[in-house]
Amino acid sequence: MYKRILVPVDGSPTSIKALTAALELARMGGGRIRLVYVVEEMVFLASYQFGGASPDMVQIMRDTGAKVLKDAMAIAQSAGVEADQVLLDTPPGRLGEAVASAAKLWEAHLIVVGTHGRHGVGRFFMGSGAEQIIRMAPVHVLVVRDPSAT
């Protein structure tokens, strides 16, 4: 049913749980995975404006993304699922917009994302990546929760 599964990854434990769930779905349905890492330059620009980031921060964020994608690809390959990867380093707007755009361009059938279970003030200030993706997604979204985060 879901042949093209998009998985935003950030290297967190919940992201890995989402990847594991997506790999199982792909294996069962003969699908493939596209791993996506979004470099959120807006986060960099906001912190730089207030003196919180160095000019090298965007490159560090790109390097981190490349490592996260490499590690996620290794997990996908060990599961025997066809996968590719995309580093979005000039995404449109926020995380949710970047993931929605990537899903449209790739003609994904499903997005699988992990949630950190952030609540209250932390969610208000940081926003919820999973919530952004759910609101903007052009396709179904499977949200994988890490039970230890609740």
Contacts in CASP RR format, 6 or more apart in sequence:
PFRMAT RR
TARGET T0000
AUTHOR 0000-0000-0000
METHOD contacts of the structure
MODEL  1
MYKRILVPVDGSPTSIKALTAALELARMGGGRIRLVYVVEEMVFLASYQF
GGASPDMVQIMRDTGAKVLKDAMAIAQSAGVEADQVLLDTPPGRLGEAVA
SAAKLWEAHLIVVGTHGRHGVGRFFMGSGAEQIIRMAPVHVLVVRDPSAT
1 29 0 8 1.000
1 109 0 8 1.000
2 25 0 8 1.000
2 26 0 8 1.000
2 29 0 8 1.000
2 31 0 8 1.000
2 109 0 8 1.000
2 110 0 8 1.000
2 140 0 8 1.000
3 29 0 8 1.000
3 30 0 8 1.000
3 31 0 8 1.000
3 32 0 8 1.000
3 109 0 8 1.000
4 31 0 8 1.000
4 32 0 8 1.000
4 34 0 8 1.000
4 106 0 8 1.000
4 107 0 8 1.000
4 108 0 8 1.000
4 109 0 8 1.000
4 110 0 8 1.000
5 22 0 8 1.000
5 25 0 8 1.000
5 26 0 8 1.000
5 31 0 8 1.000
5 32 0 8 1.000
5 33 0 8 1.000
5 34 0 8 1.000
5 108 0 8 1.000
5 109 0 8 1.000
5 110 0 8 1.000
5 111 0 8 1.000
5 112 0 8 1.000
6 33 0 8 1.000
6 34 0 8 1.000
6 36 0 8 1.000
6 99 0 8 1.000
6 102 0 8 1.000
6 103 0 8 1.000
6 106 0 8 1.000
6 108 0 8 1.000
6 110 0 8 1.000
6 111 0 8 1.000
6 112 0 8 1.000
7 18 0 8 1.000
7 19 0 8 1.000
7 22 0 8 1.000
7 33 0 8 1.000
7 34 0 8 1.000
7 35 0 8 1.000
7 36 0 8 1.000
7 72 0 8 1.000
7 111 0 8 1.000
7 112 0 8 1.000
7 113 0 8 1.000
8 15 0 8 1.000
8 36 0 8 1.000
8 37 0 8 1.000
8 38 0 8 1.000
8 95 0 8 1.000
8 99 0 8 1.000
8 111 0 8 1.000
8 113 0 8 1.000
8 133 0 8 1.000
9 15 0 8 1.000
9 16 0 8 1.000
9 18 0 8 1.000
9 19 0 8 1.000
9 35 0 8 1.000
9 36 0 8 1.000
9 37 0 8 1.000
9 68 0 8 1.000
9 69 0 8 1.000
9 72 0 8 1.000
10 37 0 8 1.000
10 68 0 8 1.000
11 68 0 8 1.000
11 71 0 8 1.000
11 72 0 8 1.000
12 114 0 8 1.000
12 116 0 8 1.000
13 146 0 8 1.000
13 148 0 8 1.000
14 114 0 8 1.000
14 115 0 8 1.000
14 116 0 8 1.000
14 144 0 8 1.000
14 145 0 8 1.000
14 146 0 8 1.000
14 149 0 8 1.000
15 72 0 8 1.000
15 114 0 8 1.000
16 72 0 8 1.000
16 75 0 8 1.000
17 114 0 8 1.000
17 144 0 8 1.000
17 146 0 8 1.000
18 112 0 8 1.000
18 113 0 8 1.000
18 114 0 8 1.000
18 142 0 8 1.000
18 144 0 8 1.000
19 33 0 8 1.000
19 35 0 8 1.000
19 72 0 8 1.000
19 75 0 8 1.000
19 76 0 8 1.000
19 112 0 8 1.000
20 75 0 8 1.000
21 112 0 8 1.000
21 142 0 8 1.000
21 144 0 8 1.000
22 33 0 8 1.000
22 110 0 8 1.000
22 112 0 8 1.000
22 142 0 8 1.000
23 33 0 8 1.000
23 75 0 8 1.000
23 76 0 8 1.000
23 79 0 8 1.000
23 81 0 8 1.000
25 31 0 8 1.000
25 110 0 8 1.000
25 112 0 8 1.000
25 142 0 8 1.000
26 32 0 8 1.000
26 33 0 8 1.000
26 81 0 8 1.000
26 82 0 8 1.000
27 79 0 8 1.000
27 80 0 8 1.000
27 81 0 8 1.000
31 81 0 8 1.000
31 82 0 8 1.000
32 81 0 8 1.000
32 82 0 8 1.000
32 83 0 8 1.000
32 84 0 8 1.000
33 76 0 8 1.000
33 81 0 8 1.000
33 82 0 8 1.000
33 83 0 8 1.000
33 84 0 8 1.000
34 83 0 8 1.000
34 84 0 8 1.000
34 85 0 8 1.000
34 86 0 8 1.000
34 102 0 8 1.000
34 106 0 8 1.000
34 108 0 8 1.000
35 69 0 8 1.000
35 72 0 8 1.000
35 73 0 8 1.000
35 76 0 8 1.000
35 83 0 8 1.000
35 84 0 8 1.000
35 85 0 8 1.000
35 86 0 8 1.000
36 85 0 8 1.000
36 86 0 8 1.000
36 88 0 8 1.000
36 98 0 8 1.000
36 99 0 8 1.000
36 102 0 8 1.000
37 65 0 8 1.000
37 66 0 8 1.000
37 68 0 8 1.000
37 69 0 8 1.000
37 85 0 8 1.000
37 86 0 8 1.000
37 87 0 8 1.000
37 88 0 8 1.000
38 88 0 8 1.000
38 91 0 8 1.000
38 95 0 8 1.000
38 98 0 8 1.000
38 99 0 8 1.000
39 58 0 8 1.000
39 61 0 8 1.000
39 62 0 8 1.000
39 65 0 8 1.000
39 87 0 8 1.000
39 88 0 8 1.000
39 89 0 8 1.000
39 91 0 8 1.000
40 61 0 8 1.000
40 91 0 8 1.000
40 94 0 8 1.000
40 95 0 8 1.000
41 58 0 8 1.000
41 61 0 8 1.000
41 89 0 8 1.000
41 90 0 8 1.000
41 91 0 8 1.000
42 93 0 8 1.000
42 94 0 8 1.000
44 53 0 8 1.000
44 57 0 8 1.000
44 58 0 8 1.000
44 61 0 8 1.000
47 53 0 8 1.000
47 57 0 8 1.000
48 55 0 8 1.000
48 57 0 8 1.000
58 89 0 8 1.000
61 89 0 8 1.000
62 87 0 8 1.000
62 89 0 8 1.000
65 87 0 8 1.000
66 87 0 8 1.000
69 85 0 8 1.000
69 87 0 8 1.000
72 85 0 8 1.000
73 83 0 8 1.000
73 85 0 8 1.000
76 83 0 8 1.000
77 83 0 8 1.000
86 102 0 8 1.000
88 98 0 8 1.000
88 102 0 8 1.000
91 97 0 8 1.000
91 98 0 8 1.000
91 101 0 8 1.000
92 98 0 8 1.000
92 101 0 8 1.000
94 132 0 8 1.000
95 129 0 8 1.000
95 132 0 8 1.000
95 133 0 8 1.000
96 129 0 8 1.000
96 132 0 8 1.000
96 133 0 8 1.000
96 135 0 8 1.000
96 136 0 8 1.000
96 137 0 8 1.000
97 132 0 8 1.000
97 136 0 8 1.000
99 111 0 8 1.000
99 113 0 8 1.000
99 132 0 8 1.000
99 133 0 8 1.000
99 136 0 8 1.000
99 137 0 8 1.000
100 133 0 8 1.000
100 136 0 8 1.000
100 137 0 8 1.000
100 138 0 8 1.000
102 108 0 8 1.000
103 111 0 8 1.000
103 137 0 8 1.000
103 138 0 8 1.000
103 139 0 8 1.000
104 138 0 8 1.000
108 139 0 8 1.000
109 139 0 8 1.000
109 140 0 8 1.000
110 139 0 8 1.000
110 140 0 8 1.000
110 141 0 8 1.000
110 142 0 8 1.000
111 133 0 8 1.000
111 137 0 8 1.000
111 139 0 8 1.000
111 140 0 8 1.000
111 141 0 8 1.000
111 142 0 8 1.000
112 141 0 8 1.000
112 142 0 8 1.000
112 144 0 8 1.000
113 129 0 8 1.000
113 130 0 8 1.000
113 133 0 8 1.000
113 141 0 8 1.000
113 142 0 8 1.000
113 143 0 8 1.000
113 144 0 8 1.000
114 130 0 8 1.000
114 143 0 8 1.000
114 144 0 8 1.000
114 145 0 8 1.000
114 146 0 8 1.000
115 128 0 8 1.000
115 129 0 8 1.000
115 130 0 8 1.000
115 143 0 8 1.000
115 144 0 8 1.000
115 145 0 8 1.000
115 146 0 8 1.000
115 149 0 8 1.000
116 130 0 8 1.000
116 146 0 8 1.000
116 149 0 8 1.000
117 123 0 8 1.000
117 128 0 8 1.000
117 145 0 8 1.000
117 146 0 8 1.000
117 149 0 8 1.000
117 150 0 8 1.000
118 126 0 8 1.000
118 127 0 8 1.000
118 128 0 8 1.000
130 141 0 8 1.000
130 143 0 8 1.000
133 141 0 8 1.000
134 141 0 8 1.000
134 143 0 8 1.000
END
